[in-house]
Amino acid sequence: MPTARTLEALGRLLEIVATLRSPEGCPWDAEQTPESLKPYLLEETYEVLDAIDAGEPTGICDELGDLLLQVVFQARLFEERQSFDMGNVANAITDKLIRRHPHVFAGQRQSSIETLDIQWDRIKTEEKEQRGELPTVLGGVPRHLPALLRARKLSERASRVGFDWPTVDGIFAKIEEELREFKDALQHADQQAMADELGDILFTVVNLGRFLNIDAEEALRQTVNRFVSRFGHIETALADRGQSLQQSSPEEMDSLWNEAKRRERENRDEPAKS
């Protein structure tokens, strides 16, 4: 249960945001709209993810605060329009959690995660029908999600109704097919066809990851992080020699790249210190 201290802190945040939006507040805050704040909402979300990856509780707490500010700020803007307030936001998600967890709050015990997934989808469909929305298998997946993540979620939805490869071999065959089609588009110098086929390759690779329980978005993020780390090693090593990237040969940079990879493997293989 939330403590009095927690409730007081949230109330204080609501008051601060209201003050910032008031005539006596901050001119910048007073000019903001839900649309103008969209980039900050997205940016703060990614900064929370970075903090979680870093694993430092103080940093995570700080970034969660920044993200919470964006939620409170958006709610305040709509409260001023007399649409809803932060209380409505909190009640809406609370009611939704209770409604979608009958196995917790209504005594309808379920025995497996698979059963819970089916129950969750059924309840979401019922909610849409009650709102007068036509339920669709792929509906409700946000268009603004990162493309790899959106591809994963859409293919998961399709898989649940049987639209999927029976085995992983089928996905490998599809990747090979898409690669052949990409090479054909390349030979014809068809830029749009190349873009289409590259997208097909990426979408199929996302499905390969899904099939093997590997999240393509996270896998690519980790690869990008390794790239940054290895390239940073090249820059540092060359600087120690008094060289710049422009003064170095591809062979030198490739050698340092492989050195960085070896160090990564050695660090992974090191036993944990007691």
C-alpha positions in Angstrom: 0.0 0.0 0.0 1.3 3.5 -0.7 2.6 5.3 2.3 1.5 8.8 3.4 4.9 10.0 2.4 4.4 8.7 -1.2 1.0 10.2 -1.5 2.3 13.5 -0.2 5.2 13.5 -2.7 2.9 12.8 -5.6 0.5 15.6 -4.4 3.5 18.0 -4.2 4.5 17.1 -7.8 1.0 17.9 -9.0 1.1 21.2 -7.3 4.5 22.1 -8.7 3.3 21.4 -12.3 0.1 23.4 -11.8 2.2 26.3 -10.5 4.5 26.1 -13.5 1.5 26.3 -15.8 -0.1 29.2 -14.0 0.2 32.9 -15.0 2.8 33.3 -12.2 4.8 30.3 -13.4 7.3 29.6 -16.2 6.7 31.0 -19.7 8.2 27.9 -21.4 5.9 25.5 -19.5 2.9 27.8 -20.1 3.5 27.5 -23.9 3.6 23.7 -24.0 0.9 21.5 -25.7 0.4 17.7 -25.7 1.9 17.7 -29.2 5.0 19.8 -28.3 5.8 17.5 -25.4 5.8 14.3 -27.5 9.5 14.3 -28.2 10.3 14.7 -24.4 8.0 11.9 -23.5 9.8 9.6 -26.0 13.3 10.9 -25.0 12.6 10.4 -21.3 11.4 6.8 -21.9 14.7 5.9 -23.6 16.7 7.5 -20.9 14.9 5.3 -18.4 16.0 2.3 -20.5 19.6 3.5 -20.5 19.5 3.9 -16.8 18.1 0.4 -16.3 20.9 -1.0 -18.5 23.4 0.8 -16.4 21.9 -0.8 -13.3 22.5 2.2 -11.0 19.4 2.7 -8.7 20.1 6.4 -8.2 20.1 7.0 -11.9 17.0 4.9 -12.5 15.2 6.8 -9.8 16.2 10.1 -11.4 15.1 9.1 -14.9 11.8 7.6 -13.7 11.1 11.0 -12.1 11.7 12.7 -15.4 9.3 10.3 -17.1 6.7 10.8 -14.4 6.9 14.5 -14.9 5.9 14.0 -18.6 2.9 11.9 -17.5 1.8 14.5 -14.9 2.4 17.3 -17.4 0.2 15.7 -20.0 -2.5 15.1 -17.5 -2.3 18.7 -16.4 -2.8 20.0 -19.9 -5.9 17.9 -20.4 -7.2 18.9 -16.9 -7.0 22.5 -18.1 -9.1 21.6 -21.1 -11.6 19.9 -18.6 -11.1 16.6 -20.4 -9.6 14.5 -17.5 -7.2 14.9 -14.6 -4.4 12.8 -13.0 -7.0 11.1 -10.8 -8.8 9.9 -13.9 -5.6 8.6 -15.3 -4.7 6.7 -12.1 -8.3 5.3 -11.8 -8.4 4.2 -15.4 -5.2 2.1 -15.2 -6.2 0.7 -11.8 -9.6 -0.4 -13.1 -7.9 -1.9 -16.2 -5.5 -3.9 -14.1 -8.3 -5.3 -11.9 -10.4 -6.1 -15.0 -7.5 -7.9 -16.8 -6.4 -9.9 -13.7 -9.5 -11.8 -12.7 -7.2 -14.7 -11.6 -5.9 -12.3 -8.9 -8.9 -10.1 -8.0 -11.9 -12.3 -8.8 -10.7 -15.7 -7.7 -10.6 -17.1 -11.3 -7.3 -19.1 -10.9 -5.4 -20.0 -14.0 -2.8 -22.7 -14.3 -0.4 -21.5 -17.0 1.1 -18.5 -18.7 -0.4 -19.6 -22.0 -3.9 -19.6 -20.5 -3.3 -16.2 -19.0 -2.2 -14.8 -22.4 -5.5 -16.1 -24.0 -7.5 -14.6 -21.1 -5.7 -11.2 -21.5 -6.5 -11.1 -25.3 -10.1 -12.1 -24.7 -10.6 -9.3 -22.1 -9.0 -6.7 -24.4 -11.3 -7.8 -27.2 -14.3 -7.5 -24.9 -13.2 -4.0 -23.9 -12.9 -2.9 -27.6 -16.4 -4.3 -28.3 -17.8 -2.4 -25.4 -16.3 0.8 -26.8 -17.9 0.0 -30.2 -14.6 -0.7 -31.9 -14.3 -3.5 -34.5 -11.8 -5.9 -33.0 -8.9 -6.9 -35.3 -6.0 -9.3 -34.7 -3.4 -6.6 -35.4 -5.3 -3.6 -34.0 -3.9 -1.7 -31.0 -0.2 -2.1 -31.7 1.1 1.5 -31.6 2.4 2.9 -34.9 5.1 4.9 -33.1 6.8 1.9 -31.7 10.4 1.3 -32.9 10.0 -0.7 -36.1 11.7 -3.9 -34.9 9.6 -3.9 -31.7 6.4 -3.3 -33.7 7.3 -6.1 -36.1 7.7 -8.5 -33.1 4.4 -7.5 -31.6 2.5 -7.8 -34.9 3.9 -11.2 -35.7 3.1 -12.4 -32.2 -0.5 -11.4 -32.8 -0.6 -13.2 -36.1 1.1 -16.3 -34.6 -1.6 -16.6 -31.9 -4.2 -17.3 -34.6 -2.1 -19.8 -36.4 -0.4 -17.6 -39.0 3.1 -18.7 -38.5 5.8 -21.1 -39.7 5.5 -24.6 -38.2 9.3 -24.8 -37.6 12.3 -22.6 -37.6 13.5 -24.2 -40.9 10.7 -22.4 -42.6 11.9 -19.1 -41.4 15.5 -19.8 -42.6 14.1 -20.7 -46.0 12.1 -17.4 -46.1 15.3 -15.4 -45.2 17.1 -17.1 -48.1 14.2 -16.3 -50.4 14.1 -12.6 -49.4 17.9 -12.4 -49.9 17.5 -13.7 -53.4 14.8 -11.1 -54.1 17.0 -8.4 -52.7 19.9 -9.4 -54.9 17.6 -9.4 -57.9 16.4 -5.8 -57.1 20.1 -4.8 -56.7 21.0 -6.2 -60.1 18.1 -4.1 -61.6 19.2 -1.0 -59.7 15.6 -0.6 -58.5 15.9 1.5 -55.4 12.3 1.1 -54.2 12.4 -2.6 -54.7 15.7 -2.8 -52.8 14.1 -0.9 -49.9 11.0 -3.2 -50.0 13.1 -6.3 -50.0 15.4 -5.1 -47.2 12.3 -4.5 -45.1 11.2 -8.0 -45.8 14.5 -9.4 -44.7 14.4 -7.4 -41.5 10.8 -8.5 -40.8 11.7 -12.1 -41.3 14.8 -11.9 -39.1 12.6 -10.4 -36.4 10.4 -13.5 -36.7 13.4 -15.7 -36.4 14.2 -14.0 -33.1 10.6 -14.4 -31.9 10.7 -18.1 -32.8 13.9 -18.5 -30.7 12.7 -16.2 -27.9 15.3 -13.5 -28.8 14.0 -10.0 -28.9 15.4 -8.4 -32.1 15.1 -4.8 -30.7 17.2 -5.7 -27.7 19.6 -7.8 -29.7 20.3 -5.0 -32.1 20.6 -2.5 -29.2 23.3 -4.6 -27.7 25.1 -5.0 -31.0 25.1 -1.2 -31.5 26.5 -0.8 -27.9 29.3 -3.3 -28.8 30.0 -1.3 -32.0 30.3 1.9 -30.1 32.6 0.3 -27.5 34.8 -1.4 -30.1 35.1 1.8 -32.2 35.9 3.7 -29.1 38.8 1.3 -28.5 40.1 2.0 -32.0 40.0 5.7 -31.4 41.7 5.4 -28.0 44.4 3.0 -29.2 45.2 5.2 -32.2 45.4 8.3 -30.0 47.8 6.5 -27.7 50.0 6.0 -30.7 49.7 9.7 -31.8 47.5 8.8 -34.7 44.1 9.9 -35.9 41.6 7.7 -37.7 42.3 9.6 -40.9 46.0 8.7 -40.6 45.4 5.0 -40.1 45.0 2.2 -42.6 41.9 0.0 -42.8 44.2 -2.9 -41.8 45.3 -1.1 -38.6 41.7 -0.3 -37.6 40.6 -3.9 -38.4 43.3 -5.2 -36.2 42.3 -3.0 -33.3 38.7 -4.0 -33.9 39.6 -7.6 -33.5 41.6 -6.8 -30.4 38.5 -5.2 -28.8 36.5 -8.3 -29.6 39.1 -10.5 -28.0 39.0 -8.4 -24.9 35.2 -8.7 -24.7 35.5 -12.5 -24.9 38.1 -12.5 -22.2 36.0 -10.3 -19.9 33.0 -12.6 -20.5 35.1 -15.7 -19.6 36.6 -14.2 -16.5 35.3 -15.9 -13.3 33.3 -13.7 -11.0 35.4 -12.2 -8.2 34.5 -13.4 -4.8 
